[in-house]
Amino acid sequence: MSLCAVKGFQWLRQRQCVLFSKAVCVHQLHSSPGFTDSCYDGLYPGHIHTTPIQKALLAVGSGVAALQNPYRHDMVAVLGETTGHLALINLRDRMKNDPEGYTILTERPRIRLSTLDLSKMASLPDGSFGREYLRFLEDNHVTPDSRADVKFVDNEELAYVMQRYREVHDLLHTLLGMPTNMLGEVAVKWFEAAQTGLPMCALGAVLGPLRLNSSRLQSLFTSLGPWALQNGRRSRCILSIFYERRWEQNLEDLRQELNIEPPPVILSAANKRST
Amino acid sequence: MAASVRLLLRLSHRNINVAAAGGSARPGCCWGPTGPSSCRCFSDATGDRSTHFGFETVPETEKAKRVYKVFENVAQKYDVMNDAMSLGIHRVWKDMLLRAMHPQPGVRLLDVAGGTGDIAFRFLEYVQSQQERQKRRAARSTQTPSWQDISTNYSTEDEDGPQESKAVVCDINKEMLKVGKQKADSMGISAAGLSWVVGDAEELPFDDDQFDIYTIAFGIRNVTHIDQALQEALRVLKPGGRFMCLEFSKVTNPVLARLYDTYSFQMIPVLGEVIAGDWKSYQYLVESIRKFPDQEEFKGMIEDAGFYCVHYHNLTGGVVALHSGFKL
């Protein structure tokens, strides 16, 4: 009887998301400075309930917006969230089956400037994972805090998997030795598409090359591309690695452990300006 | 089903009509009428007065802050979003407001919650075209004037005209006014007849009996105390002055109402996220429309404030209502 009630409640909840999500907030009359502070009406802070129609509209709209303006990272993020349900389930199951991945799912580490000890990482020897990651951040002028929060995934655990995927992206650049210029990003996308199966990665992998000039395209199709795809398929699940505990590990050792070959072509961050 | 029924019973104490438990759930929310105006505000146990912020309940002191934040966030994309959400129809609504207003050269307009200046710009354009029409009429009526006479007539009228008609745009939100000023500059509208003032609709920074026309377009539903805003409107209008309000209202036709609700709740927050990167502000927008009193109730409120000859016209089947009243 209670199971039927729970199921019925879930069904109702799915359909009347907007209606009930506000109801959860009713009894909390205390003031909240922002929209999503102590009183958040969702499964996790930042969660916004959406109906299937809204998700479909978001997927289409964000896809168009991202194509028109690839610098709209929030639209790429929304596209990933609205189309990635099955891939996220697959990723989550892979993580659960891996002991280190399981630890990540329970401990829920986040990669933020506030959680990283940058001075300690700078003092690590060259060739160590932490030192190379820091070098990557400095050379490419990026910060780990630029990732958008997950909003439209309707499962708290899957939302974390999505967030982890976003935060691991920079680490992947370091592991693969790819800079953040267009060619490097496309190579990483090919790897991610093969690894995760997220439709957003596949779309980025297909459409990214359109913005490359011919010499880079050639480099992509002859060496970088096949390397990225092969390694994406055979490497261990990159989300299952507890990177925060491996800063001291040698980068080459880590690559071997993950079954990733070093890149066939060395790309430098100086290539950033010309694509 | 018991748990869901219990949840629904808990909800009902919020004075909300909920669709029958277990009945087909519509993707949009079609709230029943919110009942008498008394249930718009209710007190909780501690005695703080609370009000609605969309479908949320917040303390009254909180609402103004939250609304400010919403419009601060949306200001840059406000006009683009208006066009996208209403498919350009909001321009028609504002044009109809001007046509109903039919201002003559020399009147003073106060546009409250005028933010990005749409009404004020239209007002100045309208008055300018009225002036030109009058000039042409005057020119036609003078018998065989010499070109010298005609040109001196034109030049004297030019000096008087624009200075007489003044539009004051008043908004509580500085970001919206900033966007409005930028628009005025880019449209090349002369700053002569236009002022931008920061002010609260519930406490206007103007003396009594100052303006011929007071307009508030799509702003009054964001005000915490609508009755205070109406009283302020009465105060600053000259005797014989006209109050005009454009606001989203209740759609009477049930088929259109269903379509409108579905469109509002499914499409508009999505548009907000895709175009402006802000879902929550546009969720607030569609919810605040549902919480606003309907045409008749609002008419009653305007009459209570002391206006006479209060009428309303439904535009687009009741999606928008144009209310008008006079201070006598």
Interface residues (C-beta under 8 A of the other chain):
Chain A: M1 S2 C4 A5 V6 G8 F9 L12 R15 Q16 V18 L19 F20 K22 A23 C25 V26 L29 S31 G34 F35 T36 I48 T51 I53 Q54 L57 L58 G61 S62 V64 A65 R72 D74 M75 V78 K151
Chain B: M1 A2 A3 S4 L7 R10 L11 R14 V18 A19 G22 A25 R26 P27 G28 C29 D44 D48 S50 G54 F55 E56 T57 V58 P59 T61 E62 K69 F265 Q266 M267 P269 V270 L271 E273 V274 I275 G277 W279 K280 Q283 E287
